[in-house]
Amino acid sequence: MDRPTSSSRVPAPPVDAERVRLFVALELPPGARAALERWRSHALRGVDGLRLVAPERLHATLCFLGWSSAGEIEQIGAACSEAVGERVLAVGLEDGSRALEEIQAALTAALTAGGWYEPETRPYLPHVTVARAAGRARVKPVELARLESRDFGGATVTLYRSRLQRTGACYEPLRRIRFVS
């Protein structure tokens, strides 16, 4: 049975199926979001052509599934819950403990086994997108201030639906998996 993973790699679901864009991400705690917001307000000041990602949309993507059938959301959410399980996660994006990498690998294995995800060929790079180039804007390279290192504990992994809009993507949480300590 063919299941889509990314619009650029695997065919979309049949025309009669409702299509949804999905990804799995680590939600950032409020303090980490606030720190990223403060940093980028300073670091990106005066950089033309960028559209800042809304603070509530800041997250660390673990697996981008792309276009999937809406009928598979429950199964995908169950696979995410099984992969994440009851683990404790306290990581930074420079994760010396490699806990974030382990969660991403477990999700990759579970979602690949279900046929919903095709792993990236490049290594996983933990990151949070804080801004995007607006439309076809050409952004000149600039030297950015270094973000002060900050430890934070991640407590929730979420399966999101991404709705594309003219003002940017809107993220709808479909299933949240909380880590148990």
C-alpha positions, -999 to +999 in steps of 0.1 A: +000+000+000+015+034-010+015+061+016+028+096+009+056+111+028+068+142+011+052+160-019+086+160-037+094+123-032+062+102-031+030+105-050+001+123-032-029+103-019-057+094-043-077+124-054-108+112-035-089+111-002-086+143+020-050+153+019-032+168+049+003+181+054+018+166+085+050+168+106+061+158+141+079+183+163+092+189+198+072+217+214+095+243+230+087+254+266+077+291+270+111+302+283+130+287+253+105+304+229+109+337+247+147+334+246+146+327+208+122+356+203+145+380+222+176+369+203+161+371+169+146+406+176+181+418+182+200+396+157+176+401+127+170+438+133+175+456+100+175+424+079+151+431+050+131+404+033+125+381+063+091+371+077+095+361+114+079+329+125+052+337+151+065+328+186+037+302+191+048+284+160+085+280+171+093+242+174+120+217+167+109+195+137+116+158+142+100+143+111+083+161+082+059+137+067+045+159+039+012+151+023-008+122+038-043+108+038-064+123+066-077+088+073-043+078+085-039+105+112-050+082+140-025+055+130+003+080+126-005+095+160-005+060+175+029+052+159+043+085+173+030+076+208+046+042+206+079+055+194+081+083+220+068+061+248+074+071+284+108+087+282+123+117+300+137+144+276+157+173+287+177+187+257+191+217+241+194+220+203+231+214+209+223+181+225+254+165+241+231+138+256+219+129+221+184+124+236+167+145+208+186+124+182+173+092+198+137+104+198+140+115+162+155+081+153+127+062+171+101+083+153+118+078+120+118+040+125+081+039+136+068+062+109+089+045+082+077+010+093+041+023+089+049+036+054+042+073+063+077+086+062+107+084+040+138+093+060+160+121+048+193+111+032+211+138+051+218+135+089+192+149+113+200+185+123+181+197+154+170+232+148+142+257+152+132+279+123+128+315+135+123+333+102+116+327+065+124+347+034+093+366+024+080+355-010+109+357-035+129+382-015+166+381-018+182+383+017+217+395+020+240+375+042+246+391+076+267+382+106+243+373+134+248+377+171+254+344+189+224+330+208+233+326+244+233+289+254+202+279+273+192+245+287+155+235+285+135+204+290+112+193+263+081+177+276+058+172+245+061+158+210+032+168+188+018+156+155+008+187+136-012+195+105+003+223+085-022+245+065-005+266+039-018+302+038-006+334+021+006+347+055+026+315+062+018+281+075-007+276+102-001+246+125-029+226+140-019+201+168-036+167+161-020+146+189+003+155+218+025+129+234+038+140+268+070+126+283+066+111+317+094+117+343 
